[in-house]
């Protein structure tokens, strides 16, 4: 992690002459009440801001660059985002190269001199070159988030050494919650007959979830790890055949997905469309106000559709 951190500190320093735009009031995600003396940091997404806030506790206020509901695969940054990044002292991200690709042009525009924390370092990433390289959706297995929590704890300690003991205590407590979440998911999935543990999604997003909890991925509407891909007629026809052959009961979509193609497939196959998972972003309040809430909601939707 240290090597990656130093490399991007150098990049950010080099870009610092680019400047920014006038500041505006940023949105806050999962942050405690701020004080004049409280340190601040940025995370790239609302999920990551929530996870990092659990480690930071009251010492550091974590804000998300992306607003609630935004899809990192297709996000277009704003001048306000550039201001946030230009002013940031610490930036927390999952994986610069495979998920937060919107960050590169934002860094070039904003400049700044932030330290970087790579939360996803050390997570065993799934790769499929035909579908866009590495699957970035590591957070859909809570065990991967346990790895992220340790990286965040290390990064926050580097940034604010005086908070080391608090960060460790917070991280340990949150890891216990994540372990309990993992056990809860196992219990819920046990309600689904083995032959029904089949997943069809809008884009390739549930691979880590499927691997951890014993599901089979039948296919996806978009044969890509990104929601910005476009399927061919041949790909849709092949997916229809796969759904029919597998007897998969449902197609699962993120709440931000366009349901048109999934509904077309459902018309052809008779499967149910579940259109309101939250896979890329938290929500403003229920049902996915925190990462753990998000996972519990998604699991409940999946179990209810398949059991």
LUMSE-725586 format. One record per atom (N, C-alpha, C): x, y, z. Coordinates in steps of 0.001 Angstrom, whole numbers, plus 524288, in hexadecimal, padded with zeros to 5 digits. Layout:
! residues N
XYZ...
//
This chain:
! residues 307
803337FB498000080000800008000080354804E880000807C0804EB802FE80AF3809948037580CFE80B5D7FE2C80E9F807A97FAD3810B3809117F5B380C9A80BDC7F276807C5809CA7F2568038B80C497EF7480267811B17F1AF802748122D7F6C580150817237F9538054381B377F7AF80A54819E37F7E980E6781D9C7F68C80E0081F237F0D380CFB81B5E7ED5C80C9081C857E7CE80862820927E6B6803CB81FF17E9237FFA18239A7E7FD80049828BC7EADD8030A828CD7EF358046482DCE7F19F807C1830F77EDCF80B7382E657EB3A80ECD831057E76280B858331A7E2E8807D882FDF7E0E4804758318B7DCA180150836567DE417FEF9836127E2DA7FBB783A6B7E4A17FEF383F5D7E547803CC83EE07E738807208436E7E7E080877845D07E2A380993842897DEC880AD7844647D994806568476D7D73180184845B77D8617FCF5848237D6117FB1E84CF97D9077FD9584E527DD547FB79852597E0C87FB19857AF7DE3A7FE25858B57DA237FDF085DCC7D7A87F90985EA47D4667F5E885A7B7D39B7F14785AF07D0457ED1585E647D2AB7ECDD85EC57D7EC7E915862347DA6E7E3B485FF07DA9D7DFD3863097DC697DA778612E7DD027D6A1865727DBB67D1D1864CD7DD747CDA68686A7DC707CB6386A2D7E1997C81A86E527E1B27C613870457E6A97C33C86C137E9B07C3D986C397EEDB7C1A1868287F2327BBC4868BB7F2A87B91D864477F3B47B38A864467F4D27B29E860957F9517ADE4860897FB6B7ACB585D307FFE87AC44857907FE327AFB08540E7FFF87AF8284E937FE487AB6F84B87801417A9A28473A7FEDE7A622843A28019C7A95A84052805527A6F883E7E809997A9BC83B5780D6B7A753835EE80D997AA9D831F980E3A7A8CB82C9780E6E7AAC682A15813627A72582826816AC7A8828250F81B4C7AC96827B781EB07AC1D82CE981F6B7B01182FB2822627ADD9831D1827707B0FE831E282B9A7AF3A83428830797AF2F83A0E8301A7AD0183CA6834097AD0184252834197B29984453833FB7B3AE8480A8306F7B903849E182FD07BA3884E25833C27BF3C84EA3835097C113852D3838657C58F855828359E7C6FD85A2D837867CB1F85D10834F77D04785A14835187D128856FC839237D61E85443839C47D62984EE8837297D1B184D25835367D15D847D88331A7D3ED8478682DBB7D7128438682CE97D9648429A827CF7D536840C2824057D6448416881EF27D29483FC881AF57D56383C97816CF7D27A83909814457D49C835D3810117D04C834C480C237D1DD83337807747CE2F831D8803557CE7D82C008023C7C9F88299B8014A7C9AB824627FF077C6F1824E67F9C47C7E9821367F6527C5D3821CF7F1077BFF7820D97F0B97BDE881D257F3C17B86581BC27F3537B5C681BF07F8A77B09681C027F8957ADA981C307FD7E7AE8A81751800CA7AF04812CD7FE4E7B01C80DFB8013C7B55380E558040B7B94E81008801297BE8A8103E8035E7BEDB8146B8079D7BC02818B9806EF7BBE281CB980B017B9A081A8D810127B57E8176F80F947B3188151D8143E7B6DD8114A816E07B95180E03813C77BD0880A33815E87C18580D0D818A87C3B5810FC8160C7C81A813D78184A7C681816DF81D297C1AC818E281D3B7BFED81BCE821CD7BFAC8185C826A07BE5481364825DB7BE4380FCB82A4B7C3B280F2782CB07C7B680F968297D7CD0D80F3782B807CECE8147382DBC7CD73818A782B167CF3781DD982CB67CC9B81FAF831BA7C7C481DFD8329C7C50281FA2837487C44182586837727C541827E283BFE7C47582D7B83CB57C944830C183B527CDA482E2883A0C7D276831268391D7D29F83396833AE7D089830D982FCD7D0E4832B182A677CB7A83253827EC7C9DD836788256B7C4D783672822A97C5C3834B981D057C313830A281B587C3BB82E77816147BF3A83041812A47C07A8326D80E2C7BC8B8343180A6F7BD2B8312A8055A7B8E58300E802B37B90482D527FDB17B95C831337F9307BCAC82FFB7F5567BCC5833227F08F7B7B68324E7ED867B65882D637EC8B7B19E82C3C7E9957ACD082D047ED037A8CA82F727EB017A3FD830107EE077A10C82AEE7EE7879D6482AC07F214799FB826367F2A67976A824FC7ED6E79770820067EBF9794D781E4A7E7357982481E6E7E25279CD3820AC7E2987A01D8211A7DDF27A29E81BDB7DCA57A33A81AD07D7977A5B8816097D5AF7AB5D8174F7D43D7AF37815387D7117B4AD8166E7D5D87B653814D27D0597B399810FB7CE0A7B50480F457C8C67B43B813A27C4C77B08F817277C5C77AF2781B087C1DC7AF19820977C3FD7B1248216D7C8A77B0AE826807CB287B3D482AB07C8507B17E82F3C7C7A07B422833C77C5747B4FB837B47C9E47B9E4838C87CB0E7BB0083C157CF857B965841BD7CE707B8AA844AA7D2B27B6E784A137D26A7BB4A84DC17D42E7BABF852D27D3227BEA08568E7D5307BF0C856587DB237BAA7855507DDC17BAD1854D87E3737BE21850367E5267BDD484BDC7E2307C1228475E7E3597C6EA848C87E2D27C82884BBC7DECC7CD9884D4C7DDFF7CF8E850957E28B7CC2E853EE7E49B7CDB0857167E9197CEBE853A87EDD87CB5084FD67EEC87CC1384C517F3347D15A849867F2D87D283847817EE347D7538447F7ED867DC178480F7EDFB7DBC384CC87EBC87E0278506B7EC167E170851CD7F1BC7DD668520B7F50C7DE2B853927FA847DF4484EF47FE227DE7384A2A7FC467DEC4845967FFB27E4578448A8017E7E4C9842C4806587E9D084109808747EA5C83B1C8085A7E5DC838518083D7E5E78329A808197E171830C5804A67E29382D30801187DEAC82B057FD8E7DEBA825177FDFD7DA2D822D27FF2B7D9A381D2D7FFEE7D6A181AF77FB4D7D8AD816EB7F8E37D621814897F4627D6AB80EA47F49E7D33280BF07F1AC7D38C806407F1697D82F804A87EE0D7D80D806247E90F7DC048045A7E55B7DC1D808207E0C37E02380B417E08B7E09F80F627DC9C7E05780D427D70D7E282808A97D6177E31A806B77D0BE7DE5A803C67CEBA7DB238017E7D2297D7007FE1C7D03C7D1807FFF97D1757D0D6803BE7D4EE7CB88805607D6467CACC80B417D5DA7CDE080E357D8B87CD0E813D97D8CF7CFE6816767D4477CEA2814C87CF867D142816EE7CAED7CFDB81CAC7CA127CB6281E657CC3A7C9FF823EA7CBD47CDF9827607CE937D11D825107D2137D49F828267D5547D93882A587D23B7DAF5827A97CE307DF93829747CB547DEC682ED37C8DB7DAA182F9F7C5B27D9E7834EE7C3987D8BE838EE7C7D67D64C837497CC117D53D83ADF7D05E7DA5683CAD7D2DE7DDFD839137D3A97E31283A897D5D77E60183E347D2337E5C483D247CD287E8788407C7C9697E63E845FB7C96F7E11D846647CA407DE9884B877CA727DFA584E487CF947DF2784B5C7D3DC7DF3584DC57D9067E4AA84EA57DB247E84684B1C7D9FA7ED5984B697DC797ECE384A367E23D7EF9884D167E57A7EF7084C2D7EB127F44C8496A7ECFB7F45B8484A7F2007F8EF845D97F4667F731841EF7F88B7F37383E9B7F7277F13F83AE57FAE97F4A48360F7FB7F7F47C833C6800307F65382E76800EE7F1F382ACC7FF437F365826197FD747EF99822587FB827EFAE81D667FEC97EB0981B357FFC07EA7E816238024C7E796812877FE8A7EA0B80E247FD317E7A380A4A7F9B67E531805F77FD067E019806567FDBE7DD6D802AC8013A7DD837FD187FF277DDA37FC697F9F87DD2A7F7347F7B17E2367F42C7F7367E6907F6597F8FF7EB907F3987F8917EB5B7EE8A7FBBA7ECE87EA3A7F93E7ED0A7E5307FBF57E8327E1E57FB3A7E4137E4197F8EE7DF667E0FC7F7B97E06F7DDDF7F2C47DF417D8D27F2EC7DFEE7D58D7EE4D7DBD17D6D17EA3F7DD567D9737E6057D98B7DB587E2377D89F7D7557DDE87D3AD7D6F07DC577D2297D37D7D8147D3637D62E7D2E87D53C7D3327CF137D69F7D57F7CA127D4087D27D7C5A77D21C7D5697C1CC7D01A7D33D7BCEB7D13D7D7447B8B27D53F7D6407B5907D6FA7DA067B1A17D2907DB527ADDB7CF537D77C7AC757CB1B7D8737A8BA7C6F47DC247AAE07C69C7DC837B0047C28D7DFC97B2697C4C97E4BB7B4D47C97B7E6327B32E7CB927EB347B4E77CFCB7EAE37B9037D2507E6527B99E7D6A37E5EC7BD4E7D4E97E4427C2B57D68E7E7257C6B97D5587E5C17CC227CFD17E7697CD927CD2A7E3FD7D0677C80A7E5537D2907C8F37E8E37D7457C7017EDC27D7227C8167F1607DB6E7C4657F0F77E0117C0467EDC37DFBE7BC0B7EDE97E3A07BD5E7EAC97E8907C1EA7EC057EACA7C3E97E8DA7EF1E7C08B7E9457F4047BDC37ED987F4A97BAD37EE877F97F7B6217EAEA7FA1A7B4A17E8177F6077B00F7E4B37F6627B1467DF887F9147B5FF7DEF07FB0B7B76D7DAE77FED77B9857DDBC803A27B6C37DD978080F7B88A7E06E80CB37BE027DEF280E867BFC77DA4580D417C50C7D8BA80ECA7C9287DC1280C0F7C7F97DDE18075B7CB877E17A804B47CBA87E6C58076C7C7397E85A809987C7177ED5080C647CA547ED0A811607CACD7E875813AB7CE3D7E7E4818387D3DA7E937816AF7D5817E777812107DAB17E8EE810197DB017EED580F527D6D97F11480D097D6BB7F6BA80C227D7247F9C68113D7D47F7F7EA815377D4977FA9681A477DA2A7FAD981C6B7DD1A7F6B481BEC7E2857F6BE81DC57E5D27FAA481AAB7E5017FADB8157B7E7DD7FEA6812517E6688043D813CD7E16280520814CB7DFA280A57816557E1E480BC981BA77E1D48081181F467E41A8091C824717E9D880AA9823EA7ECB1807BE820B77F237808F081FEB7F2E980E5D81D897EFA280F948199B7F00E814A5817097EEAC8192A81A9D7EA918188E81DB77E91581CB68215A7ED3C81D84825897EFAD819478272D7F3DD819B182B177F88C81C99828DC7F9C981B94823EE7FE0181E6F8214F7FCAF8243B820F97F7BA8256181FFD7F5EE82AC781F597F57F82DA38248B7F3D882ADE828987F2D682D2B82DC07F4E982976831EE7FA1182946832C37FC5F825738365E7FA31825C083BE17F88682A5483D8F7F68482AD1842E17F168827D3843A47EED38268F83F677E9E9823AE83FCF7EA7A81DD583F607EF3181BC283F6E7F0228163683E597ECE68129B841D37ECCF813A3846DA7E9F28102B84A6D7E41381055849597E20E81506848557DC72815798472B7DB12812BD842127DE648136983E2C7DD5C810E1839237DD6380AED839B07E102808E483CBE7E13C8033783D857DC6580141840617DACD80403844737D61D8026A847517D14A80290843D77D0C8806BC840CD7CC4E8072F83D3E7CC6E802E28391E7D107801E2836E57D1877FDE2832DE7D0277F87F834FF7D2157F74B839A37D0EA7F23683BFE7CB0C7F18083CCC7C8767F59E83EA47C2D47F54883F8C7BFE57F49883A6D7C1997F754836637BEE57F6F4831597BFD77F1A582ECF7C48A7EF9982F587C5A07EA5882D4A7C1FA7E65C82FCC7C1077E6DD834DB7BD5E7E350837747B7EA7E3BF835117B6417E87B833BB7B12E7E92F831267B1227E6AB82BC07B56F7E730828EB7B5C37E4D7823B17B5C17DEE3823FD7B8507DCAF827E57B83C7D7078289B7B2B97D525829E87AFFA7D82F82D187AA8C7D6D582E4D7A7257D740829717A8257DB298262A7A5427DBB18213D7A61D7D6F381DBF7AAF27D54681D4A7AC2C7D0B281A137A9437CBE381C0A7A9327CB0E821237A6677C692823587A08A7C7038225A79E707CBBA822C2798E07CC93821B4797897CB5181C0379AE47CCF58186A799E37CBD7812DE799D67C5FA811E479D7F7C3268143A79D957BD70813A47986B7BB1881576796737BCE4819E0791767BAEB81BE878CF87BC158182E78CF27C0BE815F0788BE7C2318125A788F47BEF880D5878D967BE5C80B3E78E2D7BB6E8065878CAD7B5BE8071078D607B3B280BBC78BDD7AE4380CCA7860C7AD5280BEA782EE7B17780BC177D537B0E280ABD77C277AFBE8050177FDD7B0A88018F77F087AFF57FBF1780757AA647FA6B77D007A7897F7E277E767A2537F5F6783477A2AF7F275786A079EDB7F2D178B9079EFE7EFE678AB079FCB7EA147868E79D6F7E7F37859779DD67E257783C07A3467E0BA782327A67B7E48E780677ABC67E3577848D7AFF27E4407892A7AE647E5B678D407B23E7E6D278FDE7B3EC7E1B878CC97B6927DE9778E457B8307D95678D8D7BE107D8DF791717C0B97D6C07913D7C6637D65C791B97C82B7D0B578E177CB727CF1B78E597CE407CA2778E307D4087CB8D791E57D70C7C9837925A7DC897CB05792817E0077C6367923A7E5237C723792897E8D47C2CA798147E90A7C09879C007E9C77C4037A16C7E9567C2647A4387E5C57C6477A8F17E4527C5037ABC67E0867C8367AD4C7E3107CD657AA0E7E26B7D1557AAE47E52F7D63F7AAF07E1B07DB0F7A8BF7DD067DAC17A80E7D9D07DF6A7ABC97D5297DFAF7B02A7D5837DCF27B3D17D1237DCD67B6167CFCE7E2247B7C27D3B77E5277B9FD7D2AE7EA527B5CD7D09F7EE0D7B12C7D2D67EDBF7ACD37D1027F0EE7AB997CB507EFB17AB4C7CA137EA997AA0A7C4C07E8F87AE2D7C0E27EAC57B3097C25B7EA437B74C7BECD7EBC07B73F7BDB27F19A7B6347C1B77F4BE7B6487C10C7FA6C7B1A77BDDB7FC597AD087BE997FA067A8467BC5E7FC427A5D17B8097F8FE7A8B17B6087F52D7A70B7B14D7F2817A2E17B1FE7EE597A3087B6597EB8779F7A7B72F7E7297A23E7B6067E20379F257B5057DE067A11F7B4897D8B479F647B94D7D59C7A30A7BBC47D2D97A1B47C0207CF697A0047BDD97CA2579B127BE757C8E57990A7BC807C3E579AC67C0057BF7879A937C51E7C04B79C1C7C8D57BC4879A817CE4B7BDCA79BAD7D1F97BA4F79A3E7D7657BB42798647D9D77B633795057DDD47B6CF7930C7E0977B2367978A7E3417AF6479AFE7E5A67B25779FA87E82C7B03A7A4597E4D67B1A17A6FD7E2A97ADC97AB667DF347AEDA7B03F7E26F7B0117B0057E5257B46F7B4337E8B47B5ED7B3E67E9A87BBC77B85B7EB2F7BE247B85E7ECCA7C3927B65D7F2597C4337B5727F50B7BFD47B3817FA697BFE77ADDB7FAA77BE257AAD07FE127C0AE7A55F7FED17BF247A4EB802277BA3E7A94D804257B8397A929807677B3917A9B18046F7AE7D7AA0F7FF417AEA87AAA77FC1F7A9EB7A57D7FBAA7A6F97A5C87F9E07A20D7A1157F91179ED97A1327F38D79CA379CF97F07C79D4379CEF7EB2479B4879B627EAF97958B79D307E6F7792E379B787E60878D867968B7E2AF78D91793E47E2627891678F407DF16788A3790AC7D961789A17954D7D7CF787DF796FF7D267788AC797DC7D14078E7779A087D5047914A79AE67D43F796E5795B87D3C7799D0791E67D7037986578CC87D6B079AF378A287D17D799C478A917CFC1794EB788397CABA7937178AC87C6487967778FEB7C69179719792AC7C28379A037910C7C28779FBF790557C7267A20078EAE7C76C7A774789347C53A7A824785BB7C65C7A4817806E7C4227A4BF780B47BE307A4D0784037BC037A182784A27B6517A16B786D37B4507A69978A997B7257A8DB78CEF7B5837ADCF788E77B5A87B236785BD7B9B97B24C781C77BA337B66577DD47B5C87B5ED77C187B4A87B1307785D7B0667B06277AB17AB287B1FC77F8B7AA3A7B079782017A5357B197782FB7A46A7B769784187A8A87BA38785717A8337BFC4780B97A85E7C35D77C4A7AA3D7C154777A27AB2F7C496778AF7AF307C8E377C147B2F87C7BA77D1A7B7277CB7C778087BA167CC9A776CA7BB1E7D190771BD7BD757D2DD771687C35D7D20B775D77C6267D1DF775837CBD87D1FE77A487CE547CF757798E7D33F7CDDA77DCE7D69D7CC1D77E3A7DB087D011782EC7DC017D1FE783C27DFE37D616786657E4BB7D3CD7840C7E9407D4E3786107EE307D2EC7875A7F1DA7D76878B287F5337D68578C137F9887DA0F787C57FD967D93E786908007C7DD5C7825A804527DD017835D808677D8CC7884A8094A7D75D7898980D167D355789AE80AEF7CDD7788E1805E07CD2D78920803747C7FD7843F8049A7C4C6784F2805097BFB078079805457BC1B77E3B7FFCA7BBB2779347FF097BD0E777097F9BE7BD2F775237F7B07B7ED775887FAC37B3BC772FB7F95D7AED0774C37F4147ACB4779E17F32A7AC8577BD17EE437AA5777A777E9AA7ADDF77AD67EA737B2FD779667E6427B69A773A37E4DD7B6077705C7E8C17B55F76AC87E7B27B4AD769BE7E4E67AF8876CD27E6237AB9276C5C7E34C7A69676DAB7DD8B7A752771D97DC837AA367735F7D71C7AB4376F377D46B7AE8E76D1B7D7387B260768FE7D4FA7B5AD764347D3877B26F762DE7D6C87AE9F75E6A7D5957AB3575F517D0857A8297643B7CFA47A6BF765937CB017A3A9765ED7C60F7A7027672F7C6BD7ABFD768637C22D7AF417648C7C14A7B3BB761907C5507B51C75DEB7C4C97B976760527C5797BED0765407C7467BF16767BB7C80B7C42E765F67CD387C68C766EF7CDD67CB90765AB7D2977CE6176A417D66F7CE0B7690B7DB777CD8876D147DF807CDC776CF07E1FA7D334771667E1E27D5E1771F67E46D7DAFB7752D7E95C7DA04772AB7EDFB7D9DA775407F29B7D7B8777D37F63B7DBA0777EF7F4DE7E092779677F8DC7E46177D937F71D7E843781837F43A7E65B786137F3607E9AA789487F86B7E9F278C9A7F8B77EDD3790337FD237EE4E795B77FAF07EE877984E7FAF67EA0C79D517F8567E9717A1E57FC167E90D7A0EF800F87E79F7A524804AD7E6A27A502809637EA497A0A580A3D7ECF37A01E80EF77F01279C8680DFC7F4B179D55810FC7F8D7799A18110F7FD24794DC8144A7FB9A7910C814787FF1978C66817AA7FE4778C0781BB4802A67890E81FC2801B37884C823DD805977841F8220E80965785C081F5780D727821981CC3810F5781148173A80F2977CEC814D18113C77BAA80F6B80FE677ACC80EEE809FF77C0080A45807AD77D718056080A527834D8045B80AB77868B807D7808A878C27806B58085378F5480B5E80A2378E4080D2C80EDF790D4811D8810E37967B810D98125D797E180C008137E79D3F80A80814BB79EBF805C4811767A3D08049D8115C7A5877FFF880E7D7A2E17FB0E810807A2A57FA62815A67A0417F5AE817D579A657F58881693797C37F9F8817007923C7FA2F81570791937F8AB80FBD795047FAAB80C6D794C67F987806D5795357F3AD805CF799087F12680850799BF7EB91807837950D7E8768097D792FC7E9E480DFE78E747E71881015789B37E7BD80C8D788F67EC6A80A957848C7ED548070A785217EA178020D789C07EA3E7FFA878A937E74B7FAD3789CC7E1737FBA878BEF7DF737FFE978B6B7D9DD80106785B07D870801CF782D07DBAD8049B77D3C7DA9B8056C77A577DA768004777B847DE187FCB9778FC7DE237F79977A3C7D9317F47F77F297D7B17F4A0780D07D30B7F1B077E497CE137F3EF77E757CDA27F91477C3E7C8F37FB987765D7C8A57FA967739D7CCF77FB1B76DF67CCF07FA4576C8A7CB617F4B976FDA7CCD37F0F476EB17CB8D7EB86770077C5F47EA0E773897C3867ECFA7757D7BE537EB68773B77B9CF7EEE2771F17BAED7F395770D97B68B7F72576BB37B3DA7F5DE
//
